[in-house]
Amino acid sequence: MAGPVVVGLDGTGNSVPAVLWGAEEAAARGLPLHLLHSWGSPSADVPPAALEVAGQERRGAELLRGAVDLAFTGHPGIPVTTEQVAERPADALLERSAQATMLILGSRGHGAIAGFLLGSVSLQVLGQAVCPVVTVREDAAFPQREIVVGVRHAGPEDEAVLEFAFTAADAHHTRVRAVRAWGPAATVEPVRAGPGHPPDGTAAGVAEQETLAEALLPWRAKFPAVEVVPHVANGRAAPVLLAACCDAGLLVVGRRNRRSPMLLGPVVHAALHHANCPVVVVPQG
């Protein structure tokens, strides 16, 4: 049985879009929604006083009741469970990522550098979670627009990101735009135009198109109802992805399992801080 959609509540307005998005995702996929609030300190190990614990528990219960009501506004029939814990927020979320289908976190909105702000808890969870992690900006719900997925390796390493993208597209009845960046074009020889070859194509560009088509073949067969748009562009991966997802409903990117889990890589960082839509970071083997 598939695990729940887990939404982390931080007690601020950042949680509202995450709850709405989580309820929509749970309903579309036929999954339970689990609302988790952790009021433990992100860093301090000093246990709180008894009166402080009681106050935190009361506030947590109120927060969770409000979140349940919010989830039911659009999807009254979905199964919802709640939980509040005194663990460090990152520890609580990471522990539950082992059984979840996905974790959903709210973003803090725009910062001074015109990008989305992510706190230390979110960055730690994004770098270490076992399951995919979704960051949702403050005015986002799941729109019925295409899902953009970055295809970096076009091989077994990309299976997880493609599976997430196609499953989401199938659940939300929308299309997948599979994006692969390559370059620079100046180092390769042009080829003649022909069937499947653009008039200004290059040998490397055509090879990249064929590589992407081959990578998408099994997913087209598994999800025949999902429309697929192959998107091959010359350029660095981050700008290509951000340009491709400017009108998207969701951007799906992969995260390598690194020795230092806090290192997400430049493409993932660019997506998280500058994409105009929710971003899913999928751990890859």
C-alpha positions in Angstrom: 0.0 0.0 0.0 1.3 3.4 -0.9 2.3 5.7 1.9 0.5 8.9 2.9 1.1 12.5 1.6 2.7 14.1 4.6 2.5 17.9 5.1 4.8 19.6 7.6 3.1 22.4 9.5 5.4 25.1 11.0 2.7 27.2 12.6 2.9 30.1 10.1 1.1 31.1 7.0 3.6 29.1 5.0 1.6 26.0 5.9 -1.7 27.1 4.2 -0.6 26.5 0.6 1.2 23.2 1.6 -2.0 21.9 3.2 -4.2 22.9 0.2 -1.7 21.4 -2.2 -1.3 18.2 -0.1 -5.1 17.7 0.1 -5.3 18.1 -3.7 -2.5 15.6 -4.2 -3.9 13.1 -1.8 -7.4 13.3 -3.4 -6.0 12.9 -7.0 -3.8 9.9 -6.1 -6.3 8.2 -3.7 -3.9 8.5 -0.7 -4.4 9.5 2.9 -3.2 12.9 4.1 -1.1 13.1 7.2 -0.6 16.5 8.9 2.5 16.7 11.1 3.4 19.5 13.5 6.6 19.4 15.4 7.2 22.1 18.0 10.6 21.0 19.1 13.5 23.4 18.8 15.4 23.0 15.5 18.7 23.2 17.4 18.5 23.3 21.2 18.5 20.0 23.2 17.3 21.6 26.4 14.0 20.1 27.4 11.2 22.7 27.8 9.4 23.3 31.1 6.1 21.5 31.8 4.0 24.7 31.4 5.7 25.4 28.1 5.0 21.9 26.9 1.3 22.3 27.8 1.1 25.6 25.9 2.9 24.1 22.8 0.5 21.2 22.8 -2.6 23.4 23.0 -1.3 25.6 20.1 -0.4 22.5 18.1 -3.8 21.0 18.6 -5.4 24.2 17.4 -3.1 24.4 14.4 -3.9 20.9 13.4 -7.7 21.4 13.7 -7.5 24.4 11.5 -5.4 22.4 9.0 -7.9 19.6 8.9 -10.7 22.1 8.2 -8.6 23.6 5.5 -8.0 20.3 3.8 -11.7 19.4 3.9 -12.7 22.7 2.2 -11.9 21.3 -1.2 -11.8 17.5 -0.5 -14.2 16.6 2.3 -13.9 12.9 1.7 -10.2 12.3 2.0 -8.8 10.4 5.0 -6.8 12.7 7.2 -4.7 11.9 10.2 -2.9 14.4 12.5 0.2 14.2 14.7 2.1 16.6 16.9 5.5 15.8 18.3 8.2 17.4 20.4 11.0 16.2 18.1 13.2 18.5 16.1 11.2 19.4 13.0 13.8 18.0 10.6 14.2 14.8 12.5 10.4 14.2 12.6 10.0 14.8 8.9 13.0 12.7 7.9 11.8 9.8 10.0 8.4 9.9 8.4 9.8 10.2 4.9 10.7 6.5 5.0 7.0 5.5 4.9 5.6 8.5 3.0 4.8 8.8 -0.7 5.9 12.4 -0.5 6.6 15.2 1.9 5.2 18.7 1.4 6.7 21.9 2.8 5.7 25.5 2.5 8.1 28.2 1.2 8.5 31.6 2.8 7.8 33.6 -0.4 10.2 35.9 -2.2 13.4 37.3 -0.7 15.5 40.3 -1.6 17.2 38.4 -4.5 13.8 37.6 -6.1 14.0 34.0 -5.2 12.0 31.8 -2.7 13.4 31.6 0.8 13.9 28.2 2.4 14.8 27.7 6.0 17.4 25.4 7.4 14.8 22.7 8.3 13.5 22.6 4.7 17.0 22.4 3.2 18.0 19.6 5.5 14.8 17.7 4.7 15.3 18.3 0.9 18.8 17.0 1.2 18.2 13.9 3.2 14.6 12.6 2.8 14.0 9.1 1.5 10.9 10.1 -0.5 10.3 13.0 -2.9 9.9 16.5 -1.2 7.6 19.2 -2.6 8.1 22.9 -1.8 5.0 25.0 -2.4 5.0 28.8 -2.5 2.5 30.9 -0.7 -0.1 31.4 -3.5 0.2 27.9 -5.2 -2.4 25.2 -5.5 -2.1 22.4 -8.0 -3.2 23.9 -11.4 -4.1 21.8 -14.3 -1.0 22.8 -16.3 1.8 20.7 -17.6 4.4 19.0 -15.4 8.0 19.8 -16.3 10.7 17.2 -15.5 14.4 17.5 -15.9 16.0 14.5 -17.6 19.7 14.7 -16.9 21.1 11.2 -17.5 18.4 9.6 -19.7 19.1 6.3 -18.1 18.4 4.3 -14.9 19.3 7.2 -12.7 16.4 9.2 -14.1 13.8 6.5 -13.5 12.6 8.0 -10.2 12.1 11.5 -11.5 10.3 10.2 -14.6 8.1 7.9 -12.5 7.1 10.8 -10.3 6.4 13.1 -13.2 4.3 10.6 -15.2 2.4 9.4 -12.1 1.5 13.0 -11.2 0.5 13.8 -14.8 -1.7 10.8 -15.0 -3.4 11.6 -11.6 -4.0 15.2 -12.6 -4.9 14.6 -16.3 -2.2 16.9 -17.7 0.8 16.5 -19.8 4.6 16.0 -19.2 7.2 18.2 -20.7 10.5 16.3 -20.5 13.4 18.7 -20.6 17.0 17.9 -21.5 19.7 20.5 -21.8 22.9 20.1 -23.8 25.7 22.3 -25.2 27.5 24.1 -26.4 26.5 23.8 -30.1 29.6 25.5 -31.3 31.7 22.4 -30.8 29.6 20.1 -33.0 29.0 19.8 -36.7 25.6 20.6 -38.3 23.5 17.9 -40.0 21.0 18.0 -42.8 17.3 18.5 -42.0 15.3 15.4 -42.3 12.5 13.4 -40.6 12.7 14.2 -36.9 15.7 16.5 -37.5 15.2 20.3 -37.0 16.4 22.5 -40.0 19.1 24.0 -37.7 20.0 20.8 -36.0 23.5 19.6 -35.2 24.8 16.1 -34.9 24.9 16.4 -31.1 21.5 18.0 -30.9 19.9 15.2 -32.9 21.7 12.6 -30.8 20.3 14.3 -27.7 16.8 14.2 -29.1 17.1 10.5 -29.9 18.5 9.8 -26.4 15.6 11.6 -24.8 13.1 9.8 -27.0 14.6 6.4 -26.0 14.5 7.3 -22.3 10.8 8.3 -22.6 9.7 5.2 -24.5 8.9 2.9 -21.6 7.0 5.7 -19.8 4.9 6.4 -22.8 4.0 2.7 -22.9 3.3 2.6 -19.1 1.2 5.8 -19.2 -0.4 5.8 -22.7 -3.0 8.5 -21.7 -0.4 11.0 -20.7 0.6 13.5 -23.5 4.4 13.9 -23.7 6.3 16.9 -25.0 10.1 16.2 -25.6 12.0 19.4 -25.0 15.7 19.5 -26.0 17.5 22.8 -25.6 21.1 24.0 -26.0 22.3 25.7 -22.8 23.0 25.2 -19.1 20.6 23.0 -17.3 19.3 25.6 -14.7 18.3 28.3 -17.2 16.8 25.8 -19.6 14.7 24.3 -16.8 13.6 27.6 -15.4 12.6 28.9 -18.9 10.7 25.7 -19.6 8.7 25.8 -16.4 7.6 29.5 -16.4 4.0 28.5 -17.1 4.1 25.0 -15.6 2.1 23.6 -12.7 5.0 21.6 -11.3 8.8 21.2 -11.8 10.3 17.8 -11.0 14.1 17.6 -10.5 16.4 14.8 -9.2 18.8 14.9 -6.3 21.9 12.7 -6.2 22.6 10.9 -2.9 25.7 12.7 -1.8 28.1 12.1 1.0 27.2 15.5 2.4 23.4 15.5 2.3 23.1 19.3 2.6 24.7 19.7 -0.9 21.7 19.7 -3.3 23.7 20.8 -6.3 23.4 24.1 -8.3 20.5 23.0 -10.6 18.3 21.9 -7.6 19.1 25.1 -5.7 18.2 27.2 -8.8 14.9 25.4 -9.2 14.0 25.7 -5.5 14.8 29.4 -5.2 13.7 30.7 -8.6 10.9 28.5 -10.1 7.5 30.1 -10.2 5.7 26.8 -9.5 5.9 24.1 -6.9 9.2 22.1 -7.1 9.6 18.4 -6.3 13.1 17.1 -5.4 13.3 13.4 -6.0 16.1 11.3 -4.5 18.0 9.3 -7.0 20.2 6.2 -6.6 
